[in-house]
Amino acid sequence: MKVKRKTLLIMAAGSGSRYGALKQFDQLGPKNEFLFEFSIYDAIINGFDHIVIITKKDYAHEVEAYLKKRISKEIKIDIIEQEINSLPKEVDQKFKREKPWGTAHAIWVAKEFIDGYFVVINADDYYGKQAFKLASKFISKQQNKNIYALVPYLLKDTLSKHGTVSRGLCKRNENKLEKIIELTEIKENDSVIIDKATNIILKANELVSMNFWICDQSIFNYIEKQFIDFLKDEKNITKGEIYIPFVIQNLIESGKITIELTEVSNFWFGVTYAEDKNFAVQLLKEMTINKDYPTPLWKS
């Protein structure tokens, strides 16, 4: 019987417009490691043995050579290019466009490389060991391919001191996600957290999504169907993006899937703005000093 791997899919194809550089490839670790290398490390120690990275075509070969030089050969590594003209077979038109199609498309392009359940994360976020422990536990016990999961965080733990952030606000019924509301300009001012785009006042302990999704491979067919519909709207062709939270929300509303919320993960940080970099570098240094991570992260 074929043994299914535990797969971590890392989305690393963003342009880093607010950061001012390709933040997923900024060397933040004590030995110049990328931030997503710490997620790979945390995933491996929690039983994951397959790493899939979605990135731009210009960086794919370099990233593959870099990781295969460092990570054990027992870990399967696939580097996939997110190309504009990677489209469903039903779509025979080629589009003139520079911007990637969005996070749902980034996941979809990995469809030929993943079998079974997998975790999806952003390359420019640090999620912590507990998140991968919760994900590994969920995957090990799950038998129903129509049940996915999300590892949530507390809003107060995911803010930036240097500008507004976008977060997916989670509305739940016990441990089930009922709705995810995308808020795009969240900022804390004088101990008040507000979404400036809607003037909604938020509570510090609200649950939010940081794009730590646990999905079955069935998500690929769901994304493809929604992507085909997305491309039928001419307004989407130039700059529109199809995001994974929107796909998930449509699937919840149609009753096709259920999203379980795991326990709240207790530690997150990210690099949305260039000013976030020093904080991230210092935290990674402290965690290394405290022996949370070896240094260098990978054995020669």
N, C-alpha and C positions, 0 to 999 in steps of 0.2 A: 504494500500500500504506500502511495506517495505521501511523504510527510510534508505538510504545508509549513512554510516558513512564517515567522513573525516579521512583518515588514514595516519599516519606517520610511515614509515618503516625505522628503523635504522640498518645499517650494523655494527655489533660489533664483528666480528669473526676474525679480523686480528691478526697477530702475533707480530706486532710492532718491526720488526727487526732493523730498523734504530733508533728507540727510546730506545731500550734496555729493554723494558718491555711491558706489555699489557696496552698501553696508554689509551684505551677506559675505563679501570677500574682504572685509576689513579685518586686520589682524589684531584681535583684542586680547588674546590669551597671553599668559606670562612668557610663553615661548612662541609668540606670534601666531597662535592658533586662531582659526575662524570661530565665531560664536557657535555655529551649528555643529562644530566638532564635539562640543561638550554635550549636546543633545545626542549625538551618535554614541558617545561614551556611555551616557546614562541609559540609552536604549539597549546597548549590548549587555551591560551588567544586569539588565532585567529580562534577558532572554531573547532579544531581537537578533536575528541573524541575516537580515536582508536590508540593505540600505539603497533607496532609490532617490536620486536627486534630479529635480527638474530645473534646468538652467538655460541660459541663452546659448545659442550655437557657438558664439565666439569663445566661450569659457569651458565648454564641455570636455574637450580633450585634456586641457590643463588640470581641471578638477579631478578627472578620473585618474590621471597619473599621480597627482598629489596624494589622493586618499589611498590608492592601492599600494603606495610606497610605505604607508604608515599603519594601515589597519590589517589585522590578521587575515590570511587567505581563507580562513574558515567562514568569514563574513562575505556574503555575496554582495557585490556592488554594481549597480546599474546607473549610469549617467545618461539622462534623456534630454534632448533638445526640445524646447518649446518653440516651435516654428509657427509663423503666421498661417501658413498653408497646410498645417496638420488639421484636416477637417474630416467630418464624417463622409463616407462614400456617397451618401445621398446628395451631398453638396458638391456640384461639379464646377462651381465658379471659384476663381482665384481672386482674392481681394488685395487691393493696394492699401497697405496699412503698415505702420511701424510699431505701434503699441501692442503688447501681448493681449490676448483675449480675456485674461483674468484668471482667478484662482481655480474656478471650476474646470476651465479648459486645461490648466496646468495639471490637474489631477487626471483628467481624461486621457491625456497623451501617454500616461503610464499604463494604460489598460492591457497591453500585451505582456507586461512584465510582472504583474501581481496576481497571485492566486489566493483567494480567501480574504481574511481580515487584514487590515493594515491601519497604521496611524498616519495622520497628516499633520504637519506642523509648518510654521514659517521658519525660514533660515535665520532671520534677524531677531528672534525671540529666544530667551532662555527660560525653559519650562521647569527644570528641577527634576531630581531623581524620583520624587514621589509621584509625579505625573506619569512617568513611564512604568512605575510599579503598579499604579492603578490600571493603566491601559493593558499591561501584560496579564493582570488578573482577569480583566473583563474578557479578553480574547481567549484565554485558556478555558473559561467556563461557558462561553457563548456557543449555542447550537443553532439559533434561529437567525438566518441571514438577513431578516427584515428588521432586526434590532441593532441599531448603531448606538454609539455613545459619544459623549462630550465630557472632557475634563474641564470643569469651570474654575474660575478664579474670582476673588472678591475685587470689586471695582477699585476700592481704595489702594489696592496693591498693584494696580496696572496703569497708574497715571504718570505723566511726565511733567516735570517742573518747568520745561522749556517750551511748552506749546500745547495746543489741543491734540486730542487723540480720537481715533475712531474705535468704537467698541460695539460688540453685539450683546445687547441687554437680553438676558434670559428670563422668560416668564415660564414658570413651571407649575406642574400639578404633582405634588410629592416629589418623586425622583424622576419624573418624565418632563422633558422639554416640550412645552406647548407652543411657544412662539419665540422667535429671536428678532429683536428690533435693532436695526442698525442706526446708531447715533454717531455723527461724524465730527462733532466739534466739542468734545468733553474737556472741561478744564476745571480745576479747583481754585477758587478765589476766596480768600478770607474764610477758609474752612467750609465753604459751600461748593458742592460739586454740581455743575450745571452743563447741559448741552446747549451751547450758544446758538446752534442752528434752529433749535425748537423751543428754547427757554425752559426745558424740562429740568426740574430740580431732582437730583438723584441721591440715593442713600449710599453711604460708604460701603455697606455690606451687601449691595446688590450683586447678584451673580452675573458674570460676563463671560463671553466666549473670547478666547485668544487664538482661535483656529487650531485647537488641539482636538481634532475629530478622530473617532475610531469607526471605520467604515468597512462594510463587506464589499467584495468586488462587484456586487450588483449595482453599486453606485455608478459604474461606468456607463451602463445602459441608460440609467436615469438621466445622467448628465448629457449624453448624446442626444436624447430626445428633446431635452430642453434647449440644447445648443442649436439644434436644427431650427426650432421655432424662433429662437433669438436672432438667427441670421436672416430670417424672413422679414425682419423689420429694418428698413433701410437706415433708420436713425442710429442703429447699433453698429453699422459697418465701419464707420470712420474711427470712433473713439469709445463706443460702448464696451462694457466688460460684463462677463457673466461670473458672478461670485458664488463660492460654495455655500455661504449661509443662505442665499436666495434659493438655490437648488434644494437645500435641506428643508427650508421652510415650505416650499411647494410640495415636497414629498410628505411632510408631516400633515399638511392640510388635506392632501388627497388620500391620506390613510395608508400610503404604501409602506411607510417605515415608522418605527418608534425610536425616539432618541432617549436613552437613559442618561441621567446625569450621575457621574461618579461622585465620590467624595470631593470636596473642594481641595484643590492643590494649594500648597501653602507658600509658594515662593515663585515669583516671576520677575523678570526685568527684560527690557528691550532697548533698541537703539533707533528710535523714531527720528530724532534730531541729532545733528553733529554734537550738540552740547551734552547729549546723553552718553557719549563715548567714554569720557573720563570716569564716570560713575561705573560703567560696565567693566572697564579695565581694572578699576580698584576692587570691585567685587570678585572678579575672577582671580585676582592676585590673592585676596584674603582667603578664598575658598581653597586655593592651592596651598597656602601657608598652613591652613587648618587641616590639611590632608584629605579634604573632600575629593580632590583630584590629584593624580600624580603629576610630576613635571619632569621632563616633557610628558604630555598627555599620552603619547603612544611610544611603546618600546621600539628601539631601532630594529 
